Amino acid sequence: MGENPSRILICLKERGLAKAVKRRGVDIMAKKGNRILVGLVCSVCGRRNYVTDKNKVNSPGKITIRKYCPNCRKLTIHKETDKLK
């Protein structure tokens, strides 16, 4: 109860909490350090239909997802291609 507000902010910053905290005019936002943007390409027609992000720590390999391809007009396997910026 009697903790210093600046000490609380330092602890929250070190822990990297996901919620924005506002104390005495200071904003602390969550970091997206482990997430990268990747494109998903249809394995049938080769078009990049989707862009998503993935956690490179939890899924280090390439992801494959079964999604709808508007060009093929059916469900196909979409594979991860490259990192986007």
KAJO-V174505 format. One record per residue. SS is DSSP state (@ for helix, = for strand, . for the rest). PSI is psi in whole degrees, 0 to 359 (* if undefined). D_FIRST is the distance of its C-alpha to the first C-alpha in Angstrom with 2 decimals. Layout:
# KAJO-V174505
SS:PSI:D_FIRST
SS:PSI:D_FIRST
This chain:
# KAJO-V174505
.:322:0.00
.:23:3.76
.:152:5.63
.:131:8.90
@:326:10.15
@:327:13.40
@:322:12.22
@:317:10.91
@:320:14.36
@:318:16.19
@:318:14.93
@:323:15.91
@:319:19.16
@:324:20.04
@:340:19.64
.:48:21.74
.:150:20.08
.:341:22.63
.:149:20.79
.:133:20.68
=:133:17.33
=:116:17.39
=:124:14.90
.:42:16.50
.:11:19.95
=:126:19.73
=:135:21.10
=:120:20.91
.:160:23.58
.:149:24.71
.:148:27.56
.:53:30.82
.:324:31.93
.:358:33.70
=:137:35.44
=:152:38.94
=:134:41.38
=:152:44.60
=:145:47.73
=:124:49.37
=:137:53.18
=:133:55.56
.:345:57.61
.:303:60.70
.:340:61.13
.:8:58.85
.:143:56.99
=:106:53.32
=:334:52.04
=:150:48.28
=:129:45.46
=:173:42.26
=:154:39.46
=:155:38.87
=:116:36.42
.:347:38.46
.:315:36.41
.:328:36.85
.:83:40.42
.:334:42.15
.:178:45.64
.:141:47.29
.:149:46.45
=:130:49.13
=:142:48.53
=:111:51.08
=:169:50.91
=:133:53.32
=:118:55.56
.:335:56.92
.:315:59.87
.:340:61.00
.:42:59.91
=:171:58.69
=:127:55.88
=:169:56.13
=:128:54.14
=:132:52.13
=:151:51.29
=:137:48.85
=:295:50.68
=:171:48.77
=:133:45.58
=:161:45.24
.:*:43.48
